Amino acid sequence: MKTNILVTGLVLATVGAVLLYPTLRGNAASQHTTVVAPRAAKRVEVVFVLDTTGSMGGLIQAAKEKIWSIASTLAQAQQVPEIRMGLVAYRDRGDAYVTQVIDLDRDLDSMYAQLMRFAADGGGDGPEAVNEALEAAVQRMSWSQDSGTYKVVFLVGDAPPHMDYQDDMKYPQVVAAAAARGIVINTIQCGAMTDTVAPWQRIAALGRGRYFTVEQAGSAVAIATPFDEQIATLSAELDDTRLYYGTAEARAQMEAKVEATERLNEEASVGALARRGAFNVSAAGSGNFLGERELVADAAAGRVDVATLPAAELPPSIAALPPAEQRARVEQIAQKREELKTQIAKLAADRDAYLEAQVDAAGGAADSLDQQIYDAVRDQAAAHGLDYEGGPKF
């Protein structure tokens, strides 16, 4: 009897195993072959369309001071987006120029070096070439084709558009073209010119953006801190750790970036340099800091081996060393870089805390340019899976 029961049990177990084998095999396969693909990096692309006529001197100066804190504001989403920025400066026909375009790029140093050259001049006769400036922003920028990218324009000015020119594309058509490409357009009116209100509001409404006003000088928060000078000094030392490799042509492109960095370190205010330093040590700021084909970062990440590079593709300071010392020198620079980044990050956190206390003591910054740009970005970027918390960077 026991033998029969044992045999029957073995038969049932075997049958059950055969019947269940496909399911068990499928479950095992799913456990071992499921691969979670890394999420594609998020991207934010922002173009400032800036009136540079005579009445805009205060705002232009504010832009020179605040562009790095705006970049830090854009970068602080939880998803750590890549930041690309561009600029359209505009005046009017008959002035020194109608538009000047700086294309979208994550190399903010080069953009900033060009921004430093802009000064307020011309204008003074009412409407400006707003239509042409918007068209340049929409049609002449290298916008991403990715629908997941948050693409945004901030139109900043104090005068209405010329609607009497016969050979330009009027803003309703331009904004429609922007909407078709997923570009949001916000308008920032400087001052209180009544003729500007209606077109600025309509551009924002058609562009699915926001309209807001600031004082003629921009209403940006501008507070010096006890940490600015030290951050600026350490940031310049951090810049000196960059080494570029590759063909002569590739290194020449990066040398242009280095020259732009040197100009801004000489010409920008201490406050602006501190804001840049804080941005560069953030995760999103590495693209601006490093550029392309940077030897120290690529060697540390294992993307390149110094020993295998031809001497002609090495930075001159490394190529001049005996081969046995080249790798050690790059590793030494990498260590120094990490130490500098740690110091800057700590000082930047202290700077943020100081600014927060100062702003709170002054009653907040609800109407500032900083806060209003942050509010627009936070609300609009949410549709692209970007989560912003904590308020603007100052």
C-alpha positions in Angstrom: 0.0 0.0 0.0 2.8 2.4 1.0 4.6 1.6 -2.3 1.5 2.4 -4.3 1.1 5.7 -2.5 4.7 6.6 -3.1 4.6 5.8 -6.8 1.4 7.8 -7.2 2.9 10.7 -5.4 6.0 10.6 -7.6 3.8 10.5 -10.7 1.7 13.5 -9.6 4.8 15.5 -8.7 6.3 14.7 -12.1 3.1 15.7 -14.0 2.8 18.8 -11.9 6.4 19.8 -12.7 5.9 19.3 -16.4 2.7 21.3 -16.4 4.2 24.1 -14.3 7.6 24.1 -16.1 6.7 26.8 -18.7 5.4 29.2 -16.0 8.4 28.6 -13.7 10.8 28.9 -16.6 9.1 32.2 -17.7 9.3 33.6 -14.2 12.9 32.7 -13.8 13.7 34.1 -17.2 12.0 37.4 -16.3 14.0 37.6 -13.1 17.3 37.1 -14.8 16.8 39.0 -18.1 14.8 42.1 -17.0 17.1 45.1 -17.5 16.1 48.5 -16.3 17.3 51.0 -18.9 18.8 54.2 -17.5 16.5 57.1 -17.9 17.5 59.6 -20.6 18.9 62.8 -19.2 16.4 65.6 -19.0 17.2 68.8 -20.8 16.1 72.4 -20.4 16.6 74.8 -23.2 16.0 78.5 -22.5 16.5 81.5 -24.8 16.3 85.1 -23.5 15.1 87.6 -26.0 16.5 90.9 -24.6 15.8 94.4 -25.6 19.2 96.2 -25.6 18.0 99.7 -26.4 19.0 102.7 -24.3 16.2 102.4 -21.7 17.2 98.8 -20.8 20.6 99.6 -19.2 19.6 98.5 -15.7 18.0 95.2 -16.9 21.1 94.4 -19.0 23.3 94.9 -16.0 21.0 92.7 -14.0 21.2 90.0 -16.7 25.0 90.1 -16.5 24.8 89.7 -12.7 22.1 87.1 -12.6 22.5 84.7 -15.5 24.4 82.2 -13.4 21.9 82.2 -10.6 19.1 81.7 -13.2 21.2 78.7 -14.6 21.4 77.4 -11.0 17.7 77.8 -10.6 17.0 75.9 -13.9 19.5 73.2 -12.8 18.1 72.4 -9.4 15.3 70.1 -10.6 15.4 66.7 -8.9 16.1 65.1 -12.3 19.4 67.1 -12.7 18.7 68.4 -16.3 21.3 69.4 -18.8 21.0 73.2 -19.3 21.4 74.8 -22.7 21.0 78.6 -23.0 20.8 81.1 -25.8 20.3 84.8 -26.3 18.8 87.1 -28.9 19.7 90.8 -28.3 17.4 93.2 -30.3 17.0 96.9 -31.0 15.3 98.3 -34.1 15.9 99.2 -37.7 18.2 102.1 -38.0 20.1 101.2 -34.8 23.5 99.5 -34.8 21.8 96.2 -35.2 18.3 94.7 -35.3 19.1 91.3 -33.8 22.2 89.5 -32.6 21.9 85.8 -31.9 23.9 83.6 -29.6 22.8 80.0 -30.3 21.7 77.5 -27.6 24.7 75.8 -26.0 25.6 74.2 -22.7 28.8 76.2 -22.9 27.5 79.1 -20.8 30.9 80.6 -20.4 31.1 81.5 -24.1 27.6 82.9 -24.0 28.3 84.9 -21.0 31.5 86.3 -22.5 29.4 87.6 -25.4 26.7 88.9 -23.0 29.4 91.0 -21.3 29.9 93.0 -24.5 26.3 94.1 -24.7 25.4 97.7 -23.6 22.2 99.6 -23.8 22.0 102.0 -26.8 19.7 103.2 -29.5 15.9 103.1 -29.4 14.1 105.9 -27.8 11.4 106.1 -30.5 8.7 103.8 -29.2 8.1 100.4 -30.7 11.1 98.0 -31.3 11.9 95.0 -33.6 10.1 92.5 -31.3 8.7 90.5 -34.2 12.1 90.0 -35.7 13.6 89.1 -32.4 11.0 86.5 -31.7 11.4 85.0 -35.1 15.2 84.7 -34.6 14.5 83.0 -31.2 12.2 80.4 -32.8 13.7 79.9 -36.2 17.5 80.4 -35.8 18.2 78.5 -32.6 19.2 74.9 -32.6 16.3 73.7 -30.6 16.1 70.0 -29.6 13.7 67.8 -31.6 12.9 65.9 -28.5 9.4 66.5 -27.3 10.5 65.7 -23.7 12.8 68.7 -23.6 11.4 71.8 -21.8 11.9 74.6 -24.3 11.2 78.1 -23.2 11.7 81.7 -24.3 11.7 84.7 -22.0 10.9 87.9 -23.9 12.3 90.8 -21.9 11.7 94.4 -22.9 9.8 97.7 -22.2 8.4 98.7 -25.6 5.8 97.2 -27.9 6.5 95.5 -31.3 6.5 97.4 -34.6 3.3 96.2 -36.3 3.8 98.6 -39.3 6.7 96.9 -41.0 5.5 95.2 -44.2 8.3 92.6 -44.6 8.5 90.9 -41.2 6.6 88.0 -39.7 4.2 89.3 -37.1 4.2 87.8 -33.6 1.0 85.8 -33.8 2.5 83.8 -36.7 5.8 83.4 -34.9 4.2 82.3 -31.6 2.1 79.8 -33.5 5.3 78.4 -35.1 6.8 78.2 -31.6 3.8 76.3 -30.2 4.0 73.8 -33.0 7.6 73.1 -32.0 6.7 72.8 -28.3 8.3 76.1 -27.3 6.7 78.1 -24.5 7.0 81.9 -24.6 6.9 84.0 -21.4 6.9 87.8 -21.5 8.6 90.1 -18.9 7.6 93.7 -19.2 10.1 96.1 -17.7 8.6 99.4 -16.5 5.1 100.5 -17.0 4.7 101.6 -20.6 1.0 101.2 -21.2 1.3 100.4 -24.9 3.4 97.3 -24.1 0.9 95.7 -21.8 -1.6 94.3 -24.4 0.9 92.8 -26.9 3.0 91.4 -24.1 -0.1 89.7 -22.5 -1.2 88.4 -25.9 2.2 87.0 -26.8 2.2 85.1 -23.4 -1.3 83.9 -23.9 -0.7 82.6 -27.4 2.7 81.2 -26.3 1.1 79.2 -23.4 3.4 81.2 -21.0 3.2 83.8 -18.4 3.2 87.6 -18.5 4.7 89.4 -15.6 6.1 92.8 -14.8 9.3 94.0 -13.1 10.8 97.4 -12.4 12.8 99.0 -15.2 16.0 97.8 -13.7 14.7 94.3 -13.4 13.8 93.8 -9.7 16.4 91.1 -9.3 17.7 90.2 -5.9 21.3 91.5 -5.7 22.9 90.9 -2.3 26.7 90.6 -1.7 27.7 87.9 0.7 30.8 87.2 2.8 31.5 84.1 0.7 31.5 85.6 -2.8 35.2 86.5 -3.0 36.5 83.1 -1.7 34.2 81.2 -4.1 35.3 83.3 -7.0 39.0 82.7 -6.2 38.5 78.9 -5.8 36.5 78.8 -9.0 39.3 80.4 -10.9 41.7 77.7 -9.5 39.2 75.1 -10.5 39.2 76.4 -14.1 43.0 76.0 -14.1 42.6 72.2 -13.6 41.0 71.7 -17.1 43.2 69.9 -19.7 42.0 69.2 -23.2 43.1 66.4 -25.5 42.5 65.2 -29.0 43.3 66.6 -32.5 44.6 70.1 -32.9 41.2 71.2 -34.2 39.3 69.7 -31.2 41.7 71.3 -28.7 41.5 74.7 -30.5 37.7 74.6 -30.0 38.2 74.1 -26.3 40.9 76.8 -26.2 38.2 79.2 -27.4 36.2 78.2 -24.3 39.2 78.7 -22.1 39.7 82.2 -23.5 36.1 83.0 -22.8 36.5 81.8 -19.2 39.6 84.0 -18.8 37.7 87.1 -20.1 34.8 86.6 -17.7 37.2 86.0 -14.8 38.8 89.3 -15.6 35.7 91.3 -16.3 32.7 89.9 -14.3 31.9 91.1 -10.9 32.8 89.0 -7.8 29.2 88.2 -7.2 28.7 86.9 -10.8 31.8 84.8 -10.5 30.6 83.3 -7.2 27.3 82.4 -8.8 29.2 80.8 -11.7 31.4 78.8 -9.3 28.4 77.5 -7.4 26.7 76.5 -10.7 29.8 74.8 -12.0 30.2 72.4 -9.1 26.5 71.3 -9.4 25.7 68.1 -11.2 24.1 70.1 -14.0 26.9 72.5 -14.2 29.6 70.0 -15.2 28.8 70.4 -18.9 29.7 74.1 -18.8 32.7 73.6 -16.6 34.3 70.7 -18.5 33.3 71.3 -22.1 34.3 68.4 -24.5 37.3 66.0 -24.4 38.6 67.0 -21.0 41.4 64.7 -20.1 41.2 64.7 -16.3 37.5 63.8 -16.2 37.7 61.3 -19.0 40.7 59.6 -17.5 39.0 59.4 -14.0 35.9 57.9 -15.6 37.9 55.3 -17.6 36.9 56.8 -21.0 40.6 57.3 -22.0 44.0 56.0 -20.9 46.7 58.7 -20.9 49.3 56.1 -21.7 47.6 55.2 -25.0 47.2 58.7 -26.4 49.6 59.9 -29.0 51.9 62.7 -27.8 50.4 65.1 -30.4 46.9 64.6 -28.9 48.0 65.3 -25.3 47.8 68.7 -23.7 51.2 70.4 -24.0 51.8 70.4 -20.2 51.3 66.6 -20.1 53.1 65.8 -23.3 56.2 67.5 -22.0 56.5 65.0 -19.1 58.2 61.6 -19.3 55.5 58.9 -20.1 56.0 57.3 -16.7 54.9 60.6 -15.0 52.0 61.6 -17.2 49.3 59.4 -15.6 50.5 60.4 -12.1 50.2 64.0 -13.0 46.7 63.7 -14.3 45.7 61.8 -11.2 47.2 64.5 -9.0 45.2 67.2 -10.8 42.0 65.1 -10.4 42.6 64.9 -6.7 43.1 68.7 -6.5 40.0 69.2 -8.5 37.8 67.2 -6.2 39.2 69.1 -3.2 38.4 72.4 -4.8 34.9 71.3 -5.8 34.2 70.2 -2.2 35.3 73.5 -0.8 33.3 75.5 -3.3 30.2 73.3 -2.7 30.4 73.9 1.1 30.9 77.7 0.6 28.0 77.8 -1.9 25.7 76.1 0.7 26.8 78.7 3.3 26.1 81.4 0.7 22.6 80.1 0.0 21.8 80.0 3.7 23.1 83.6 4.2 21.0 84.8 1.2 17.9 83.0 2.4 18.2 84.7 5.8 18.8 88.1 4.2 15.8 87.8 1.8 13.5 86.6 4.6 14.6 89.6 6.7 13.7 91.9 3.9 10.2 90.5 3.6 10.8 87.9 0.9 11.2 88.3 -2.9 7.8 87.5 -4.2 7.9 90.2 -6.9 11.5 89.8 -7.9 12.7 88.7 -11.3 14.3 85.6 -9.7 11.0 84.4 -8.1 8.9 85.0 -11.1 11.2 83.2 -13.5 11.3 80.3 -11.0 7.5 80.1 -10.7 7.1 80.0 -14.5 9.8 77.3 -14.8 8.4 75.2 -12.0 4.9 75.2 -13.4 5.8 74.7 -17.1 8.6 72.2 -16.7 6.3 69.9 -14.7 4.7 68.8 -17.9 8.1 67.5 -19.0 8.6 65.4 -15.9 10.8 68.0 -14.1 10.2 68.6 -10.4 11.3 71.9 -8.8 11.3 72.6 -5.1 12.9 75.1 -2.8 12.6 78.4 -4.7 15.0 80.3 -6.8 18.8 80.6 -6.5 20.0 84.1 -5.8 
